[in-house]
Amino acid sequence: MTTSSAHVLVATAVPVERDAVAGAFASPAVEVLLPGVTLRRIGTLDLVAAGVGPALAAASAACALTAAALRGDPYDLVVCAGIAGGFAPDAPVGSLVVADDIVAADLGAQTPDGFLPVTELGFGTVNHRPPQPLVRDLAVATGARTGTVLTVSTVTGSAARAEELRGRHPRALAEAMEGFGVAEAAAAHGTPVVEVRAVSNPVGPRDRAAWRIGDALEALTEGFGKLAPLLEGWKPA
Ligand SMILES: O=C(O)c1cccc(C(=O)CC[C@H]2O[C@@H](n3cnc4c(=O)[nH]cnc43)[C@H](O)[C@@H]2O)c1
């Protein structure tokens, strides 16, 4: 009997995040040019710097997913990874978070009575649930916390906005800008998705000088060193 490694797409926003993930692997990456997207291939893992924000990240992930499907080698799993803002005190700078729920936090409408998600307007979806056993395994392997990771199109810059988001999403541990977009692309292909984030800054008043991007990228590399065997061994239930 032969056992083959899972075919996994890892989508980060920017090249430094992609390279931080690649740094967890001993083998060099091979560049693969596809229509609309460029991959770095390490064994059965494809890494893509998919762009900042949910729209570009969704478009890039969709290009990679469609190319793989057309080639007859579809992905088994999609991982959205990168740095993120962490909600204090649960997700401190330098910590890792694995999303058990990937939530679009600003997809909806402002009303006089507050924010309404698109689902309450009668269309769309506002969350994707990763496979929970995989979430648990990834968290155990890395010591990451598990909870909701919000996807926003605007980085939070005030305590009031942070409180509003936490009020609407009490289980939120982190916010970033790509997870929901990547998850929508994965869902269109029926492919499971997880999101792994290393916290670079607290969610709250904008203080660019306090961002610890280097520390978060190191945490991402270290985390992926521990996650790699689980991702490669992933088999849907
Ligand atoms: O405010 C700035 O000056 C600034 C400087 C460098 C980068 C940014 C970003 O907006 C990067 C967003 C990028 O990183 C993820 N990320 C990291 N922390 C957060 C956050 O607190 N809220 C939302 N996204 C965050 C995000 O996924 C993007 O890919 C700003």
The ligand as a Tripos MOL2 file, in Angstrom:
@<TRIPOS>MOLECULE
LIG
   30    33     1     0     0
SMALL
NO_CHARGES

@<TRIPOS>ATOM
      1 O1         -0.6940   50.7760    9.6090 O.co2     1 LIG1
      2 C1          0.3780   50.6790    8.9760 C.2       1 LIG1
      3 O2          1.1900   51.5820    8.8470 O.co2     1 LIG1
      4 C2          0.7100   49.3910    8.3810 C.ar      1 LIG1
      5 C3          2.0140   49.0760    8.1600 C.ar      1 LIG1
      6 C4          2.3470   47.8480    7.6260 C.ar      1 LIG1
      7 C5          1.3620   46.9500    7.3190 C.ar      1 LIG1
      8 C6          0.0820   47.3030    7.5440 C.ar      1 LIG1
      9 C7         -0.9650   46.4030    7.2270 C.2       1 LIG1
     10 O3         -2.1060   46.7810    7.1730 O.2       1 LIG1
     11 C8         -0.6110   45.0110    6.9700 C.3       1 LIG1
     12 C9         -1.8540   44.1850    6.8570 C.3       1 LIG1
     13 C10        -1.4690   42.7790    6.5890 C.3       1 LIG1
     14 O4         -1.0860   42.1360    7.7760 O.3       1 LIG1
     15 C11        -2.1860   41.4150    8.3350 C.3       1 LIG1
     16 N1         -2.4360   42.1070    9.5940 N.ar      1 LIG1
     17 C12        -1.5310   42.2490   10.5530 C.ar      1 LIG1
     18 N2         -2.0360   42.8710   11.6100 N.ar      1 LIG1
     19 C13        -3.3100   43.1780   11.3180 C.ar      1 LIG1
     20 C14        -4.3260   43.8490   12.0380 C.ar      1 LIG1
     21 O5         -4.1750   44.2930   13.1900 O.2       1 LIG1
     22 N3         -5.5180   43.9900   11.4120 N.ar      1 LIG1
     23 C15        -5.7190   43.4980   10.1720 C.ar      1 LIG1
     24 N4         -4.7730   42.8660    9.4610 N.ar      1 LIG1
     25 C16        -3.5620   42.6950   10.0250 C.ar      1 LIG1
     26 C17        -3.2870   41.4560    7.2900 C.3       1 LIG1
     27 O6         -3.7690   40.1470    7.0530 O.3       1 LIG1
     28 C18        -2.6490   42.0360    6.0480 C.3       1 LIG1
     29 O7         -2.1770   41.0360    5.1880 O.3       1 LIG1
     30 C19        -0.2720   48.5160    8.0730 C.ar      1 LIG1
@<TRIPOS>BOND
     1     1     2 2
     2     2     3 1
     3     2     4 1
     4     4     5 ar
     5     4    30 ar
     6     5     6 ar
     7     6     7 ar
     8     7     8 ar
     9     8     9 1
    10     8    30 ar
    11     9    10 2
    12     9    11 1
    13    11    12 1
    14    12    13 1
    15    13    14 1
    16    13    28 1
    17    14    15 1
    18    15    16 1
    19    15    26 1
    20    16    17 ar
    21    16    25 ar
    22    17    18 ar
    23    18    19 ar
    24    19    20 ar
    25    19    25 ar
    26    20    21 2
    27    20    22 ar
    28    22    23 ar
    29    23    24 ar
    30    24    25 ar
    31    26    27 1
    32    26    28 1
    33    28    29 1
@<TRIPOS>SUBSTRUCTURE
     1 LIG1         1 GROUP 0 **** ****
